Amino acid sequence: MLIKTNTEFIQHYFEDSSGVLGAYAEKVAIAESNKDVIDLLQDATKTNTPVTVVGGATGVTGGCLAFGGIILSTERLNNIGVIKPITDKKAVLKVGAGTFVSDIKNYVLKNGWMYPPDPTEKNATIGGNIATNASGGRGFKYGTTRDYINAVEIVFPDGSLAYIKRGIIFANNNNEITFQTSKGDKKIKLPDYKLPNIKNATGYFNYKNADLIDVFIGNEGTLGVIVSAEIVLIQPFETLFGGIIFFDDRKKSWDFVKEIRNLSKKQISENDINALSIEYFDRNALELIKKDYPMMPGDLDAGILFEQDCKKTNYDLLLDKWIKIIENYGIDINNVWFATNEKEQEEFRKFRHKIPERVNELVKKYKIPKVGTDIAVPHNKLEEMIYFCEDKFNQAKLMHLTFGHIGESHLHANLIAKSKEEYEKCRNIYLEIAKKAVELGGTVSAEHGIGKTKHPFAETMLGKKGIEEMRRFKLSLDSSNILGQNNIFKIK
């Protein structure tokens, strides 16, 4: 275990991508083994010392920011194991929680495999991705981190260690689960609130007969410290192409997304359209990066970025089908940017990531935390949700832009405050948006979690009773309430 107390050295542990200021801690403990984590948590429990876990510090809700106590860094728990094929199409790999997702993806690709989750921030760690159930742009086809976690090793605050494998232990009809740890059995009862049947990262996982491993995915560092995971790998696609389509009418872009979504769901053969990702940029998001990409067409109302993976033998056939659909929307194909090789595809990724980069620059400039929505709603409610948001933004006359995973009806509306007064106005608008999303059967957070910045929105969705149920549940695994204090909900 490495212990760091020098203020200058540990300063970077007090920042993430949320814009939240004022974080501090007595020291940073850099774990080098499972035993280090066990010993630290045991000691912290005895002394009631808060512990905040940090991986890549790339979160946007302040979940890894400490306000007192000890920071536990997993950065040295970064071992990558041996790939173990299960079938010719599936393999598993054990990785340390502090391993960068980018390192995992590069390593497995060199060895003929692929790790599908594709979070926007490539400097994120696998432990952080598991803690928030991250997804990213390719979630439309591949799903979320949860879908590729086969097992986890987790240390609880009492120092007990558990190895939890998917498909072994499930909650009974009363939401109760009993499982083994190195210090004996633990018995837990999950909260009783109801979660929506869509992409969701709000609250502890409690769907009927929940798999135990899913309870700890998305727990935001509040229930235990994940020290390693066994991830699922699949065969990589042969090739892919993509495009950025610029629309002069956002309604047309939404109609285009509906058509592509429906075609992808109906896919029967490998020669049918089956989008890998479908991303959305509104007029303001495109305007924000106009100086970076001056070659963008003028008079834009929306943009759609899409990807399609395929075999080399049906590449031309599928590209042809996409072109025909695009032209059906009155789009001049000469104004569509296509990526037909790996280098061009990487430029598209930079285009997509440039928007949150520019947003984060503004947040740092104004020194006011970002207010960014993470809502998702059922597909048939998406347009209603977008119109509702835009009405609120325009009435308030605040700087705003929207982008995100429109294929999953999951969008990030960003409100940029230039003063504390504007920040409060932004928060109030977000609360109204959260209530509307819940009313429409959606979630207030689909991938970023709640962290320390979105407590009121979680309460909007789960109610005061639901928050109390989560507090009770946390205490059943963290009796001293030391882990991830004020993540998801405030401690009492």
C-alpha positions, -999 to 999 in steps of 0.1 A, spaced: 0 0 0 13 34 -10 2 63 13 4 98 -1 -3 129 20 16 157 2 -11 182 -8 5 191 -41 9 154 -51 -27 144 -43 -44 175 -57 -54 158 -89 -74 132 -69 -98 161 -60 -110 166 -96 -132 147 -120 -154 159 -150 -183 171 -129 -170 206 -122 -177 200 -84 -152 220 -64 -139 218 -28 -130 181 -26 -103 171 1 -90 142 20 -65 134 47 -45 110 25 -46 89 -6 -41 52 -2 -29 35 -34 -38 -3 -31 -14 -28 -47 -32 -59 -37 -65 -73 -25 -50 -75 10 -43 -38 10 -79 -31 3 -90 -55 30 -67 -40 56 -77 -4 48 -114 -11 49 -111 -30 82 -92 -2 98 -115 25 84 -146 6 97 -131 4 132 -123 42 133 -154 53 113 -132 69 87 -149 77 54 -134 60 23 -140 72 -12 -129 49 -41 -113 65 -72 -103 49 -105 -98 71 -135 -116 101 -120 -135 106 -153 -171 106 -138 -195 135 -143 -215 133 -110 -188 137 -84 -189 101 -72 -152 97 -69 -147 130 -50 -139 128 -13 -150 154 12 -129 142 41 -115 108 51 -94 87 29 -92 83 -9 -87 46 -19 -71 45 -54 -73 13 -75 -48 26 -101 -23 -1 -93 -48 -29 -94 -43 -30 -132 -33 -66 -141 -46 -81 -173 -48 -119 -172 -49 -146 -198 -78 -147 -224 -97 -180 -219 -119 -190 -249 -153 -205 -239 -165 -211 -275 -153 -199 -309 -174 -168 -304 -169 -161 -267 -140 -157 -242 -134 -144 -207 -106 -123 -193 -98 -114 -157 -87 -78 -152 -79 -56 -122 -103 -29 -113 -78 -1 -120 -71 -12 -156 -79 14 -182 -107 3 -206 -86 15 -235 -58 -8 -225 -83 -37 -222 -97 -30 -257 -63 -27 -273 -50 -59 -257 -79 -81 -266 -81 -68 -301 -44 -76 -307 -53 -111 -296 -83 -115 -319 -111 -106 -295 -132 -75 -287 -146 -60 -255 -178 -43 -268 -187 -16 -243 -175 17 -257 -176 45 -231 -169 80 -243 -140 85 -219 -112 61 -228 -92 70 -196 -119 54 -175 -111 22 -156 -130 -10 -157 -138 -6 -120 -153 28 -126 -173 15 -156 -187 -13 -134 -195 11 -106 -217 32 -129 -227 5 -154 -213 27 -182 -223 22 -218 -214 48 -245 -222 52 -281 -223 16 -292 -247 7 -264 -274 7 -291 -262 -27 -304 -240 -40 -276 -258 -29 -244 -241 -17 -212 -211 -28 -191 -234 -51 -171 -239 -73 -202 -202 -81 -203 -193 -88 -166 -191 -125 -158 -177 -123 -123 -164 -98 -98 -142 -99 -67 -155 -74 -41 -142 -64 -7 -168 -53 19 -161 -27 46 -158 -55 73 -128 -69 53 -147 -98 39 -140 -108 3 -165 -124 -21 -162 -139 -55 -195 -135 -73 -202 -151 -106 -231 -145 -129 -259 -170 -131 -253 -186 -97 -271 -167 -70 -305 -149 -74 -329 -130 -52 -359 -149 -40 -395 -136 -45 -391 -115 -13 -360 -97 -28 -337 -116 -3 -303 -130 -12 -278 -150 9 -242 -154 -3 -208 -165 9 -178 -144 18 -144 -151 33 -159 -142 67 -191 -162 64 -225 -157 49 -242 -124 43 -279 -120 40 -294 -89 23 -328 -77 12 -330 -55 -18 -351 -22 -19 -387 -26 -30 -391 4 -53 -399 -2 -90 -374 6 -117 -384 12 -153 -378 -15 -179 -354 7 -200 -317 15 -198 -312 28 -162 -285 38 -138 -306 52 -110 -307 34 -77 -296 -1 -66 -305 -29 -90 -336 -47 -77 -354 -62 -107 -374 -94 -99 -351 -124 -90 -321 -102 -96 -287 -119 -102 -265 -110 -72 -237 -97 -95 -261 -71 -109 -267 -57 -75 -231 -46 -73 -229 -33 -108 -239 4 -107 -236 7 -69 -213 38 -73 -188 27 -47 -212 26 -19 -215 -11 -11 -180 -26 -15 -148 -21 -34 -146 -41 -67 -110 -52 -70 -112 -74 -101 -136 -85 -127 -139 -113 -153 -152 -97 -185 -168 -113 -215 -152 -109 -249 -167 -116 -284 -153 -120 -319 -145 -86 -335 -164 -75 -366 -145 -77 -399 -150 -41 -408 -173 -12 -404 -184 21 -420 -201 52 -406 -214 85 -415 -224 119 -401 -256 132 -417 -265 169 -414 -302 178 -413 -318 212 -419 -349 199 -400 -345 181 -367 -378 163 -371 -365 146 -402 -335 134 -381 -358 119 -356 -379 101 -383 -346 88 -398 -336 74 -364 -370 57 -360 -366 40 -394 -330 28 -387 -340 16 -352 -369 -4 -366 -348 -19 -394 -321 -29 -370 -345 -46 -347 -360 -65 -376 -327 -76 -390 -330 -112 -403 -298 -117 -423 -263 -102 -423 -273 -83 -454 -298 -62 -435 -292 -29 -419 -282 -33 -382 -267 -1 -367 -239 -3 -343 -245 32 -329 -269 61 -336 -258 94 -320 -276 128 -321 -263 164 -321 -287 193 -319 -281 227 -336 -263 242 -305 -240 212 -301 -229 215 -337 -225 252 -333 -202 246 -303 -177 228 -324 -181 248 -356 -147 264 -352 -132 229 -350 -150 217 -381 -155 248 -403 -163 225 -433 -197 216 -418 -226 226 -440 -244 258 -430 -280 262 -417 -280 230 -397 -307 219 -373 -294 185 -363 -268 158 -370 -268 121 -368 -237 99 -365 -242 63 -373 -220 31 -375 -226 -2 -392 -204 -32 -387 -203 -59 -414 -183 -84 -434 -160 -73 -462 -182 -93 -486 -214 -73 -479 -198 -39 -472 -209 -24 -506 -244 -39 -503 -251 -24 -469 -235 9 -477 -258 11 -507 -288 5 -485 -278 33 -461 -273 57 -490 -307 50 -504 -324 56 -470 -305 88 -465 -314 102 -499 -351 94 -492 -349 122 -466 -339 147 -492 -303 148 -480 -276 156 -506 -253 126 -503 -223 149 -511 -229 167 -478 -228 135 -458 -194 127 -442 -185 90 -446 -159 70 -428 -148 40 -448 -116 31 -430 -102 29 -395 -84 63 -397 -116 81 -408 -136 62 -381 -112 76 -355 -119 111 -367 -156 105 -362 -150 95 -326 -130 127 -321 -159 146 -336 -183 130 -311 -160 135 -282 -152 171 -291 -186 182 -278 -182 171 -242 -146 183 -243 -158 218 -252 -185 217 -226 -160 207 -199 -138 236 -210 -167 260 -205 -173 245 -170 -137 251 -160 -138 286 -174 -169 297 -155 -160 275 -124 -196 265 -120 -206 228 -120 -221 215 -152 -258 206 -152 -261 178 -177 -291 155 -180 -288 118 -184 -324 110 -189 -338 81 -210 -375 75 -219 -394 49 -238 -390 54 -276 -425 66 -282 -420 94 -257 -387 108 -270 -401 136 -291 -424 148 -263 -394 148 -240 -372 168 -264 -399 194 -270 -405 198 -232 -367 203 -226 -363 228 -254 -393 249 -242 -378 251 -207 -344 260 -220 -356 287 -243 -379 303 -217 -350 305 -193 -327 319 -219 -298 297 -208 -269 284 -228 -278 248 -237 -270 220 -261 -282 184 -265 -264 153 -278 -263 116 -270 -275 81 -277 -307 88 -295 -309 52 -307 -317 43 -271 -338 74 -265 -311 85 -241 -299 121 -245 -276 144 -226 -289 180 -224 -262 203 -211 -270 236 -194 -240 259 -190 -243 283 -161 -221 314 -160 -230 324 -124 -243 309 -92 -278 324 -100 -278 307 -134 -267 275 -118 -297 275 -94 -319 282 -124 -304 252 -142 -309 229 -113 -345 238 -110 -350 232 -147 -333 198 -144 -357 189 -116 -387 197 -139 -371 176 -166 -365 148 -142 -402 148 -131 -413 148 -168 -390 119 -176 -404 99 -147 -440 108 -157 -432 94 -192 -420 61 -178 -383 70 -180 -352 74 -158 -334 104 -144 -300 87 -151 -294 61 -178 -256 57 -176 -238 83 -154 -254 74 -121 -265 98 -94 -232 105 -75 -232 135 -53 -249 160 -77 -282 144 -85 -299 135 -52 -331 155 -58 -335 138 -92 -331 103 -77 -358 112 -51 -381 124 -79 -379 89 -94 -377 66 -63 -395 88 -37 -385 94 -1 -395 59 7 -371 45 -20 -343 66 -6 -348 53 29 -349 17 14 -315 24 -2 -301 37 31 -313 6 49 -298 -17 22 -264 1 23 -262 -3 60 -267 -41 57 -233 -43 39 -216 -12 53 -227 -9 89 -204 20 97 -216 38 66 -180 47 55 -180 39 18 -188 64 -9 -205 88 15 -232 109 -2 -231 90 -34 -266 82 -47 -282 97 -15 -271 118 14 -260 101 46 -279 110 77 
